[in-house]
């Protein structure tokens, strides 16, 4: 048995029946990570600690005292603070930062028995849709053949780790689609819960009103136990929701009677290959018993523009702390003035995309432009959220594309505005704070995975995961990247 091919659900079942050991499973994945460095999925593997945690897991199984996730290997996006393990946010300004505490999400996973394999690659400070903005070089999509392909971003390294069988599950963050879009490009499952369901404490901030931890896995069944453990109110996060967390997905076996909306705005903006997947997804849902209804989200065309005002504005405020004095690497000699120290540290520490967004954010928040740009964008955000509320008055779920294209070559697109368009289908749900899950549906004419997303009302994760499981089974997507040994 090739243990690295186990899904999280399969592996946990075998561990509980004592058919495999946590140490064997972890060693198999660490070997894969070591043999797959060309994918650049990990910034900081944590072999020693992973092996130690796996041995403790085996001891718990031997004593018949396992916790819910005992021995489950997990890859963690390098934006989550991990105690005594370097956390860089893929930025030179944090290249030597070692936190003294854990993020709430990683702490809860570890307390439930999860084994942390290491920290995955990402776009710097989660700003990007291709993983090309990492200070450590881009991760490579395992579906690449002759030409290196982008895995998407910003959680590209996490998506690569799962798709390439370097980890059964991975943590990511989703600000405007940064879990769902790379999941689509890599042919895996990406789940973003309702904003506030998972604590942001210990997650290095990009845009505080949008950032939300999420999960990337190979199947929907892998998501539910992670969500049940990690979700819930956290007094350390003022935006954490005090809603009760469902212990498991709803117990349904059919979509009969369920109404799924197809907003016309998504078909208007979809490329031909994405539209083909969208039509296939709608047909799969019909075959599963769902009623497909037409709908409209009239402010969708303004959502992307609003997002790229709100997110940079919040980023410019959040990243002001990295000045070489309070936080971040210092890049000036001892004779430099304070202004020179700030300028030198930020110039050397931040990449081009981060600087671009800081400048945009500072501009839209400046005197004379705050009302013209930022306040108007906030009003548009309210209208986008209201559109979803109106649709959900007559529908249970919304079906939408998860990415604007299939995987594209690394280095092919130098135009930032083209890259911003990659978020066109994922940003609306992020602005509204809604839960959504991306699932692979088919291969494009290029032989690359294409995913769709299901979007649910606030705090309806139990129904969303149950419906996504039915959809996943019916879609029957079993293709694997060419470099993966499926034996």
GILINUR-V332573 format. One record per residue. RES is the residue in one small letter. SS is DSSP state (helix for helix, strand for strand, loop for the rest). BURIAL is I if it has 16 or more other C-alpha atoms within 10 Angstrom, else O. D_CENTER is the distance of its C-alpha to the mean C-alpha in whole Angstrom. Layout:
res ss burial d_center
RES SS BURIAL D_CENTER
RES SS BURIAL D_CENTER
//
This chain:
res ss burial d_center
x loop O 29
x loop O 27
x helix I 24
x helix I 21
x helix I 21
x loop I 21
x loop I 18
x helix I 17
x helix I 20
x helix O 22
x helix I 22
x helix I 23
x helix O 25
x helix O 27
x helix I 27
x helix O 28
x loop O 31
x loop O 32
x loop O 32
x loop I 29
x loop I 29
x helix I 26
x helix I 27
x helix I 28
x helix I 24
x helix I 23
x helix I 25
x helix I 24
x helix I 21
x helix I 22
x helix O 24
x helix I 22
x helix I 20
x helix O 23
x helix O 24
x loop I 21
x helix O 21
x helix O 22
x helix I 18
x loop I 17
x loop I 14
x strand I 15
x strand I 17
x strand I 18
x strand I 19
x loop I 21
x helix I 23
x helix O 26
x helix O 24
x helix I 22
x helix I 26
x helix O 27
x helix I 25
x helix I 25
x helix I 29
x helix I 29
x helix I 27
x helix I 30
x helix O 32
x helix I 31
x helix I 31
x helix O 34
x loop O 35
x loop O 34
x loop O 32
x loop I 28
x loop O 25
x loop I 23
x loop I 20
x loop I 23
x loop I 22
x loop I 19
x strand I 17
x strand I 14
x strand I 12
x strand I 10
x strand I 9
x loop I 12
x loop I 11
x strand I 12
x loop I 16
x strand I 18
x loop O 21
x loop O 23
x strand I 21
x strand I 20
x loop I 17
x loop I 17
x loop I 14
x loop I 15
x loop I 18
x helix I 22
x helix I 23
x helix I 21
x loop I 22
x loop O 24
x loop I 22
x strand O 23
x loop I 22
x loop O 24
x loop O 22
x loop I 19
x loop I 16
x helix I 17
x helix I 14
x helix I 15
x helix I 18
x helix I 18
x helix I 16
x helix I 19
x helix I 22
x loop I 21
x loop I 22
x loop I 18
x strand I 19
x strand I 17
x strand I 17
x strand I 16
x strand I 14
x strand I 12
x loop I 12
x loop I 10
x loop I 12
x helix I 14
x helix I 13
x helix I 10
x loop I 12
x loop I 12
x loop I 11
x loop I 13
x loop I 12
x loop I 16
x loop I 16
x loop I 16
x loop I 19
x loop I 19
x loop I 19
x loop I 16
x loop I 15
x loop I 16
x loop I 15
x loop I 17
x loop I 19
x loop I 20
x loop O 24
x loop O 27
x loop O 24
x loop I 21
x strand I 18
x loop I 15
x loop I 12
x loop I 10
x loop I 8
x loop I 7
x loop I 5
x helix I 8
x helix I 10
x helix I 8
x helix I 8
x helix I 12
x helix I 12
x helix I 12
x helix I 13
x loop I 16
x loop I 17
x loop I 16
x loop I 15
x loop I 15
x strand I 11
x strand I 9
x strand I 7
x strand I 4
x strand I 4
x loop I 5
x loop I 8
x loop I 9
x loop I 7
x loop I 5
x loop I 2
x helix I 6
x helix I 8
x helix I 7
x helix I 8
x helix I 11
x helix I 12
x helix I 12
x loop I 13
x loop I 11
x strand I 10
x strand I 6
x strand I 7
x strand I 7
x loop I 10
x loop I 13
x loop I 13
x loop I 15
x loop I 14
x loop I 13
x loop I 14
x loop I 13
x loop I 16
x loop I 16
x strand I 13
x loop I 14
x loop I 14
x loop I 14
x loop I 14
x loop I 15
x loop I 16
x loop I 12
x loop I 10
x loop I 8
x strand I 7
x strand I 5
x strand I 6
x strand I 6
x strand I 10
x loop I 13
x loop I 15
x loop I 14
x helix I 17
x helix I 15
x helix I 12
x helix I 15
x helix I 17
x helix I 14
x helix I 13
x helix I 17
x helix I 17
x helix I 15
x loop I 15
x loop I 18
x loop I 20
x loop I 20
x loop O 23
x loop O 22
x loop O 19
x loop O 22
x loop I 19
x loop I 18
x loop I 19
x loop O 23
x loop O 22
x loop O 23
x loop I 20
x loop I 21
x loop O 22
x loop O 21
x loop I 20
x loop O 23
x loop O 26
x loop O 26
x loop O 27
x loop O 28
x loop I 27
x loop O 30
x loop O 31
x loop I 27
x strand I 27
x strand I 24
x strand I 24
x strand I 24
x strand I 24
x helix O 26
x helix I 24
x helix I 21
x helix I 24
x helix O 26
x helix O 23
x loop I 22
x loop O 23
x helix O 25
x helix I 23
x helix I 20
x helix I 23
x helix O 24
x helix I 21
x helix I 21
x helix O 25
x helix I 24
x helix I 22
x helix I 24
x helix O 27
x helix I 25
x helix I 25
x helix I 28
x helix O 29
x loop I 27
x loop O 30
x loop I 27
x strand I 29
x strand I 28
x strand O 29
x strand O 29
x strand I 27
x loop I 26
x loop I 24
x loop O 26
x loop I 24
x helix I 22
x helix O 23
x helix I 23
x helix I 20
x helix I 18
x helix I 21
x helix I 21
x helix I 17
x helix I 18
x helix I 21
x helix I 19
x helix I 16
x helix I 19
x helix I 21
x helix I 19
x helix I 18
x helix I 22
x helix I 23
x helix I 20
x helix I 21
x helix O 24
x helix O 25
x strand I 24
x loop I 28
x loop I 29
x loop O 31
x loop O 29
x strand O 25
x loop I 25
x loop I 27
x loop I 30
x loop I 32
x loop I 35
x loop O 39
x loop O 40
x loop O 43
x loop O 40
x loop O 40
x helix O 37
x helix O 36
x helix O 36
x helix I 34
x helix I 31
x helix I 32
x helix I 32
x helix I 29
x helix I 27
x helix O 28
x helix O 27
x helix I 24
x loop I 22
x loop I 21
x helix O 22
x helix I 19
x helix I 19
x helix I 22
x helix O 22
x helix I 20
x helix I 22
x helix I 25
x helix I 24
x helix I 23
x helix I 26
x helix I 28
x helix I 27
x loop I 28
x loop O 31
x loop O 34
x loop O 35
x loop O 32
x helix I 30
x helix O 32
x helix O 31
x helix I 28
x helix I 26
x helix I 28
x helix O 28
x helix I 24
x helix I 24
x helix O 26
x helix I 24
x helix I 21
x helix O 24
x helix I 25
x helix I 22
x helix I 21
x helix O 25
x helix I 24
x helix I 22
x helix I 24
x helix O 27
x helix I 25
x helix I 24
x loop O 28
x loop O 29
x loop I 26
x loop I 24
x strand I 20
x strand I 19
x strand I 19
x strand I 17
x strand I 16
x loop I 12
x loop I 13
x loop I 16
x loop I 17
x loop I 17
x loop I 16
x loop I 18
x strand O 20
x loop I 19
x loop O 22
x loop O 23
x loop O 22
x loop O 23
x loop O 23
x helix O 20
x helix O 21
x helix O 20
x helix I 17
x helix I 16
x helix I 17
x helix I 14
x helix I 13
x loop I 16
x loop I 15
x loop I 11
x helix I 13
x helix I 16
x helix I 14
x helix I 12
x helix I 15
x helix I 17
x loop I 14
x loop I 14
x loop I 12
x strand I 11
x strand I 10
x strand I 10
x strand I 13
x strand I 15
x strand I 18
x strand I 20
x strand I 21
x loop I 22
x loop O 26
x loop O 24
x loop O 23
x loop I 19
x strand I 17
x strand I 16
x strand I 14
x strand I 15
x strand I 13
x strand I 15
x strand I 15
x strand I 17
x loop I 19
x loop I 18
x loop I 18
x loop I 19
x helix I 16
x helix I 19
x helix I 20
x helix I 17
x helix I 16
x helix I 20
x helix I 20
x helix I 17
x helix I 19
x helix I 22
x helix I 20
x helix I 19
x helix O 22
x helix O 24
x helix I 22
x loop O 23
x loop I 20
x loop O 21
x loop O 21
x loop I 20
x loop I 19
x loop O 23
x loop O 23
x loop O 22
x loop O 25
x loop O 25
x loop O 28
//
